[in-house]
Amino acid sequence: MSRSAERMPRLLALVPYFLARPGINIEEAAQDFDVSPKQLRKDLELLWMCGLPGYGPGDLIDLSFEGDTVSVTFDAGMRRPLRLTGGEATTLLIALRALAETPGVVDTAAVHRAIAKIEEAAGAAQPSGVVVGHGVREAASTARTRETVRDALQAGRALRIRYYSASRDRITDRTVDPMRLLIVQAIGYLEAWCRLAGDVRKFRLDRIDQVEVLDEQAAPPPHAEPTDLSEGVFSPQPDQPEAVLVLDPDARWAAEYYPCEELAELDGGRLRVRMRYGDRSWMVRLVLGLGGGARVEAPDDLAQAVRQRAADALERARHLPVISGQ
């Protein structure tokens, strides 16, 4: 595992390295990568089997060897900025978050930088896709939260957290007694006894805005038991209403961020989901916030509430001044 983890970053770096140094001697390149020439040749042979979907002769990375020198003759698009569809970006983010949560990863900081790039690009993306460029914003707060929680668990300390509850659209300050860290479907959770709720609760690490380790010992009551996750993270509450939504490709991220049940893959990359919610006004804001990327199929009263809220917003906007561009 460790040898594979060391090899992967090197393989990813080889193509841009040789593109910038056409005709470089293999021994010199091996010294730059701190490997033997024999190992570097093995890496280059592996690159011959990598490339674009289709994986035919014209799709794979191609190299040219002349004596002891090597050049890249076809880079399979690795010199271009990466362009992803919304669905591809979501899939990649899930995989990267899982990698970031996996013990033993060589450079978790690099993983979080990659996540930050994709999230930043996705936030400014047009419906046609996501272009991952070179701008990076610092987005390692979840990693820092995880480290703080892990330290509290190891020391047996209570935590004070500020937490955003998506289902209620509310931020609360809570004191919790940590019980365990969980990774479920590539998302990290803290399971703890919540003194505010008087019960065991699961807190998504990426929704913890602030976390502080307290001097007092963590003391979950004797009857506090870990949650059975055999049927998923969230157990449906029979008294909660549920909505059936159709998400466009660029809105599919909502199915990963909010607890829901995937019902069907539809044409054009759309996804039908069932989502439970505790507050209708929150669900209305969620649908409108997806900017036309979500359509309510059921219930009818929720669809009507979304239409009415959008109509009200448009009516209010008529009275706003129009500022023409320069």
Protein Blocks (a to p, Z undefined) as FASTA:
>chain_A
ZZmmmmmmmmmmmmmmmmmmghiafklmmmmnopafklmmmmmmmmmmgccehjaaklpc
cdddehjaccdfbgghpmpccdddfklmmmmmmmmmmmmmpghiablmlmmmmmmmmmmm
mmmpcfkbccddfbdcdffkmmmmmmmmmmmmmnopacddddddfklopacddddddfbd
cdeehiacdddddfklopacdddfklmfbdcddfbdcdddfklccddfknojbdcdfkbc
cddddddfklmmmmmmpgcddfbdcehhiacdddddfbfklmmmmmmmnnopaccfbdfk
lmmmmmmmmmmmmmmmmmpccdddZZ
